[in-house]
Amino acid sequence: MKVLSMKLNSYKTLGLVSILTAGGASFADAQSAWLPQEKEFTVTPIYIFQKFDEFWMGTHKTNPDWTSSIKQHTVSLSLEYGITKKLAADLTMGYTRSEAKFAGETLDGLSDTAVGLRYQFLDEKDAGCAYAPTLTWRVGGIIAGSYPISAVAPHSPGDGASGFETSLLFGKAIGDTGFGLFGDVGYRNRAEGVPDDFFFSAGVYKQLFQDWTVSFGYRQVQGLDGRDIGGPGWANQWPELREIKKSLEAGIGYTDKGNRHYQLFGATVIDGRNTGESIIMGASVTFGF
């Protein structure tokens, strides 16, 4: 793939590897193996809407016959800066609101803030091997948002806990075909009794006519322990749930002549444990300086 195409990918992959953390408030794993150029600053406003009216109570899927869906809106801003060729910093912050009208509850506030550093220790362009991927290690922190936690319904905007995470991110452009692969694997730890998470994702993208990109992927967040809804000791401790979420996602993006990248994306949760069968839709635009 040409150098120009690789540079475009650095803008596009924030949308590709997405922003689609279906839990809602945390965008801690919304980064990619490809970094901004050295001294380059990118700004990405993001809007995400999601809703569900069925959920998994433990491992059993249930339809509670609510009079309306649980809905969540999140507006955030993601910032990236290329400190050096191999090192970049990222920051994501925003505002979120969750609505459960059947319960008479609306919860809103600042969403969880994610901050991190990424070190690219292998660059496919410089590896001297046609099969080498791009590999990047990320370490980051999570600062709990200001939203309240529900005591009556499964719709809190987040888990309300600070913590840290680390992950290995990968990407690979497949020759000059316009196809490529992306994904990550990582571990997340948070306070306040929130169970640890193991997470991973993998996907494929195709660059079309230089300016357009389509992507498809799979994402899974695996809670390592915790309670089940309605299980032993259950008393509406929503942040302490063992949540497992398996989702399919897709996106389409366009980069204009000013190198601004526009992205539409969506996802659906296909299986899980103690989680909603969510449908997620969103949009973003990335500006580079």
JONOR-V216846 format. One record per backbone hydrogen bond with DSSP energy under -0.5 kcal/mol. CO is the residue of the C=O (numbers start at 0). NH is the residue of the N-H. Records with the same first field share a line. If there is no record, write none. Layout:
BEGIN
CO->NH + NH
END
This chain:
BEGIN
1->5
2->6
3->7
4->8
5->9
6->10
7->10 + 11
8->12
10->13
11->14 + 15
12->16
19->21
20->23
22->24
24->26
26->29
28->30
36->39
39->81
40->288
41->79
42->286
43->77
44->284
45->75
46->282
47->73
48->280
49->71
50->278
51->69
53->276
54->56 + 61
55->57
56->59
57->273
58->60
59->56
61->54 + 63
69->51
70->98
71->49
72->96
73->47
74->94
75->45
76->92
77->43
78->90
79->41
80->82 + 88
81->38
85->119
86->82 + 83
87->117
88->80
89->115
90->78
91->113
92->76
93->110
94->74
95->108
96->72
97->106
98->70
99->102 + 104
100->103
104->99
106->97
108->95
109->145 + 146
112->142
113->91
114->140
115->89
116->138
117->87 + 119
118->120 + 136
121->123 + 134
122->125 + 126
128->131
132->134
133->170
134->120 + 121
135->168
136->118
137->166
138->116
139->164
140->114
141->143 + 162
142->112
152->154
156->24
161->190
162->141
163->188
164->139
165->186
166->137 + 168
167->184
168->135
169->182
170->133
171->180
172->174
173->176
177->206
178->173
179->204
180->171
181->202
182->169
183->200
184->167
185->198
186->165
187->196
188->163
190->193
193->189
195->223
196->187
197->221
198->185
199->219
200->183
201->217
202->181
203->215
204->179
205->213
207->211
208->210
210->254
211->207
212->252
213->205
214->250
215->203
216->248
217->201
218->246
219->199
220->222 + 244
221->197
226->241
227->230
230->233
235->237
236->239
237->240
239->226
240->242
242->222
243->272
244->220
245->269 + 270
246->218
247->267
248->216
249->265
250->214
251->263
252->212
253->255 + 261
255->258
259->255 + 261
260->285
261->253
262->283
263->251
264->281
265->249
266->279
267->247 + 269
270->245
272->243
274->55
275->277
277->268
278->50
279->266
280->48
281->264
282->46
283->262
284->44
285->260
286->42
END
